[in-house]
């Protein structure tokens, strides 16, 4: 008997990322696009090129899916986590700009189903996080750390979720809490830079998919670690890998690092 295909639902199915995920799911072996939902509405219609239905409500999408991928705008994550809990459906969250209450809702949902949440699903970015943590661990406080990111003009949150992930990695390498050392904006006469500060700078413009740099600067040299996304398919492919992972693991709260460990043979 053939193995049943994994049914994947998409929240934000008409957005840039939602459409990219739909294309990857449709082309993948062992997956079927169960349906989607979008704040633009259009229930009863079909997703272009897939034949999958656009459903009328979140609960209905979770009921027809084995795993749901969420790339919607921030603000509804807690409701989506609750729907995942009720339906016992795995949830992959790529929405950025999450609040503390959003994370608490995902933690609660992780007690009854598998939740994978990441600010970025790129393999390269997740390796960049590991490199950032190691560099911050090795280099002392006499090396300043700044994180520069640029995205398209339509992105609504800043700094990006990926920039914050890189900041967390740097803070972890130094053994500090990011919230206590982060500087997310500089304007006016701000005085000298405090020792140990981790700075952020944000650029928005054009159609840039995503560029990130982590800059380590001392009095005599600079080390720059960078990543540039060439197209959105890399994020969509990573999210689909995370969806396959979420469908096979016990209930819990997982990160893309957990997904990559399994992909690399548990190392």
C-alpha positions, 0 to 999 in steps of 0.5 A: 500500500502506498504511503499517504501523502502529507497534507499541507495547509498554508496561511497567507497563501496569496502572499509572496512567501505563501505562493512560493511555499505552494509551488514547492509543496505542489512539486514535492514528492509525498506532499499534497497541498490541502488548501490555504487561507489569506486575509484577502479572502476569496474563500471557495476559489482555488489557488492558481496552478494547484487546484487546492481550495482557499478556505473560509476559516482557520479552524477549517484549514487545520482540520483538513491538514496534517501540518500548516505553514504560516507566513502571514503578517504578525498579529494572528500567531496566538490564534493560529497556535490555538487552532493547532492545539484544537486540531492537534495539527503540526504548525510551522511558523515563519511569521516574524515580528512575534511578541512575547505573548506570541511565543508564550502561545507557541510554547503552550501549543507545543505541549499538545502538537509539534511547533516549528518556529524560526525567523529564517528557514534558510540553511545558509542563515542557520549556519551563519547563526552558528558562525556568529555565536562562535565568533562572539565567543572567541572575540572579546568585548573590545570587538564591537558587534553590529548587525545590518539587514536590508529587505524590500520596501513592503516588509513591516517589522524591523529589525528583521526576525533573522537579524534578531536571531543573529543578535541572539546568537552573538549574545549567546556566544558572549554569555549575555542577555540580548535585551540588556545589550541591544541597541536597535536604533541610533539617532542624535547625540548618543554619546560613546558606544557602551562596551559590549553593545550589540547594535542593529541597523535596518535598511528598506527599499526596492525588492530586496529579498533579504541581506544580512551582515554581522560585523565584528570590529576592533581597533585594528581589523574587521570581520564581516559574516554575510548572507544574501538571499537570491530568491524566496524559494530557499525559504519555501524549501526550508519551510517544507523541510520543517513541515516534514520534520514537524509531521514526524516528531512528538509534540514540542517546541522546535527550531530550525536548528533542531530540523537541521540536526536531523537533516545532518544525521543527528550530529 
